[in-house]
């Protein structure tokens, strides 16, 4: 196989632009061959920032997927198009790294996994970037080495800065809900720390609307809490907010029989402190892209290496299915107020 992997990016909004720039300039074994988007302002961005370096720019996915030499695609299109774009790529023998969630319907993902078995030589990886963050990777290595004994309880939170521009509401309407769109990252980390084969026993969620009152129209919340009980006696607790004033704040604690590990408990950009009339002040990350900018590169390198070297991708599709089932159950519980239960095989009762 060639020394570089020819990759295209589908969807060049904020996430797609990050992937495109990383592929163009920060992933040595990858070559950004093409990008596509139906949005005129995104096309303009690509023509200004990518086309001068020889990247082909398309307005239609059906045209981009036919690009000669295209070997893999990164799918960063809207969630409701993920499966369509993924299947179209796989049918052409093109490897896929798809942003999470690959779908908001567990049954659709189950069918996709069955279809994927027919083409085992083509790679499909769901992009859960936090697994590639150096801090989470170090914490996972410590858990697997038994530093805190058996992990029992996980507490994870993610808080995003309040958006008053109106953009967020338009995005939230099609995102699938707070648990499927954002908490699913925390759920995936739970599977990493507890073991990808662990199964949920019950899920319960509740939430409030503190700022984005339009969310009542589509049954979502801007602050929510979810609790997952797993078979074998382990528990995960999630809190997520989309109304934080200070910035992006993502942290996790893993409590074990013999100790505890904390990641990101103080979400500061650096170790600089300013002391003055307002007390002691430290800058925080403005967004998730800033906190995980290096992890996005590591994730892309891992996917590229898996394709070029003929290795398994580092994230199991079965784990993505388990995480999706949990997120789907928590979102359902948020709306219904009822606990959702599973049998020991991880199937809904």
N, C-alpha and C positions, 0 to 999 in steps of 0.2 A: 504494500500500500504506500501511497505517496507520503512524504515527510510532513506535509501539512494537510489539514482537513478543511475542505471548502464548505463553508457554512453560510446559510442565509438566515435573516431575521424576519419573522412575520409579525408585524405590528411594531411601530416605532414611536409609541408614546413614551412616557417617562421611563418605564421599565425597558422597553425595546431599545431606546437610545442608549441606556446604560450598557446593555448587552452588546450592542453594535460597536460602541467605542472600545469596550474591553476586547472584543474579538479583533478589532482593527489594530489596536496598539499595545495590548497587554497580555495576550495569550500567544506565546511563541509558536505553538504547534497548530495554530488555526489561521485560516485566511478568510476574511469577510468577503464573500463573493457577491452577495446581493441582499437587498432589503425590500419590503413592500408595505404599503399602507394605503387605504382609500382616502385618508384625511389630507386635504391640500396643504395644511400647515406642516404636517409631518413630512410630506413629500418635499416641501421647500427646505425643511431642516436637513433632510438627507442629501439633497442636491447641493446644499451649501457646505455640509460638513463631511460627506462621505464620497460623493461622486468625483470630486477632484483627485481622489486616490484610486480611482478605477472601480469603485463599487457600483454595481448596476442597481438602478432604482425603478421599482414597479408600483403601479397603482392597484394591480390585481394579483391576488394570490395565485390564481390559475396560470397566469403567465410566469410568475417568478418560479414556481415549482418545476417548470420545464427548462430552467436555465442549464445549459450544458456544463457538466462537471460538478453540479451541486451534489454534495454527499450527505449533508445534515442540515437540519433547520432548528432554530430556536424559536419557539412559539410564544409570543408575548401579546397576542391579540386578545380581545375581550373574552372572558371566560366562556360565554355561550358559543364561541367559535372554536374552542380548544380541541374538542373531539373531532370536528369536521376537518380541521387542518391537520391534526395528528394522523387520522386515518388516511387522508389523501397522500401524505408524505410516506407513510409506511407501505402503502400499496405500490409506490414507485421504488421501494427499497432504500428510502432516504431515512437516516437515523434522526431521532427526535429528542430534543430536550424541551419539555413543555412546562411553562409556568404553572404554579399551583393556583387553585385546584384544577386538575385536568378536566373535571366536571363537578357539578354540584349534586349529582345523582349517583349513588353507590351502585345501583343496578347497571347503569350505563358503563361505569368503570369496570364492573365485573365482566360484562360482555366484551369490552375492549381488551381486557387481559386474556380472555379466551381466544379472541381473534389474533392477538399478538403471538400466541403459542405456535401459530401456523408459520410465522416468519422469525424463528429464533435468532437468525443471524443479524437481524436489524435491531438496533438498540432503541429503547424507549426509557427515558428517565424523567421523573417529575422533579421539578426544581424546588427543593426545600433548602434554601440557602443557609439557614442558620447551622445546619450540620457541618458546614464548611468554614464557619467562623473559628478562628484559632482558639478563642477562649472556651467555646463549647466543645471543640475537639479535645482540648486539654482536660476539661472536666469529665468528658466521656471516658477518656483513657484512664483517669484516676478511679472512676466508678468501676470500670472493668478490671482494674488492678486490685480492687477490694479495699481501697483506702478508707471508705466510710462503711464498709460492710454491705449487707444487702440493702439496696435502696427501697424505701417504703412509701415516702410521701414526696410529691413534687408540687411546688408552688411557683407558678409562672405568671408574669404579667407583661402586657404591652400597652403603652399609652401613646397616642398620637396627638400632635398639636391641633388645637381647634382651628378648623378652616371656616372662615366667614365669607368666602368668595362666592359660594354657591356651587363650586365644582364638586365638592364631596357628595352632595345629595344626588346629583346626576349619576355619579359613580356607584353610590351605595344601592341605588334602585336595581342595578343589574349585577351586583357583586355576589348575590346569594345569601348575604347576611353576615353579621359580625363574626360568628363562629366559623363559617365556611370560608370567609375571605381572609381573616387575620388570625384568629385563635388557632386555626388549623396548623400554623407554624409551631405553636406551643405544644399542640397535640403530637405533631411529628417528633419533636424533641423528647416528649414523654416516652414514645415508642423506642427512641434511641437509648434512653437511659434505663427503661424497664425491660427492654428486649422487644424486637420487632414482632415476635410471635405472641406477645401477650394479648389477651382479649378483654374487652369491656364487659362489666357485669351490669352496671346501671349508669345513666347520665341524667343530671338535673341542671337546669339553668334558669336564671332570672335576670332581669335587667330593667333599666330606666331610660327615659329620654330627658336629658337635661338641657340641651340646646337645639338639636336638630328635630324639631317637632314634626317636620314633614315625614319622618320615619314611621309615624303611626299608619300612614297610607299603605305601607308594604311590610308591616309586622316586624320591624327591626328595632334595635336599641343602640344608643350611642355610649352607654356604659353597661357592661354585662359581666356576670359571674357564672362560671360553670364548674360543676364537680363531677368527676368520673371515678367510679369505683371499679377496680379491675378484679378479675378472678385471681385468687391467690393472695388476696388481702393487701392490695396496694391502692393508693388514692392519689388523684391529681386534682389540683385546684387552679382555676384560671380566672384572671381578672383582666378585662380589656376596656380601654377608654378611648374615645375619639374626640375628647374635649379638653385635653390637657393644655394648660397655659404655658408651662415652662419649656416644652419641647418633647422629643421622642425619648421614651423611657422603657426599655425592655430588660427585664431581669428574671432570673430563675434561681430557685433553691431546691436542692435535692437532699432530703433527710434520710440517712441510713441508720442501721442498727448501731453503728459505732462512730458516727460523726455526721457532718453536714458540709455540703459544697454550695457556695454561692457564686453566681455569675452575673456581672453587670449590676450589682446592687447600688452602685453609685454611677449613674450614666453620664460621666463627664467626658468631654472631648480630650482633655489632657489633665495634668496634675497641677496646673496653674490655679492659684487662689488669689483673689483680690479682697483685701480687708479694708473696710471703710465705713461710712455712715450707714450703709445698708446691711452691715454685717459682713460675713465672709461669703463671697460669691464665686461660683465656678460655672463656666459655660457648659451647656449640655448639647447633645446631638440634636440638630434641627429636624432630622427625618431618619427613617429606616435606611435610606440609601447611603447616608453619611456613616451610620454605624456599621453597615455591612459591606462597604465598598470593596474591601479586600476579599471578603468571603465570596462575592460574586465572581471574582477572578479565579479563585481557587475552585469554585464549583465548575466553571467553564473548563478549566484545565483538567479536572477529574473526568468530565464527560468526553473531552477530546482524547484524552489518553485511553479511555475505555474503548473508543471506536478504533483508534489507530493501532492499539496494541492487542486488540481482540480480547479484552478483559470484560468481566461483568461490570455493569454500572453499579455505583456504590449505594444506590437506594433501591430497595425491593418494591416492585409494584404491589405486592401483597400488603406491605406496610402502608403504602399510599391508600389502599382500599380500606384497611382498618381505620386509619386516621380519618378518612372521609365518612365512614359510618358513624364514628364518634361525633364529628363536627355536625353531621346531618341530624343526629339525635339531639344534640345540645340546641341546635337552632329550632328544632321542633318543640323541645321542652320550653324554650324561651317564649314561644307563642302560646303554647297550650297550658303551661304551668304544671305539667304532669311529668313524672319521672318516666324515662324510657329504659326498659330492661332488655338484657340479652341473655341467651343461654351460654353454656360453657364453650361452645364452638364459635361464639361471636355473632350469632344470628339473632335478629330481633325476635322477642317473644310475641 
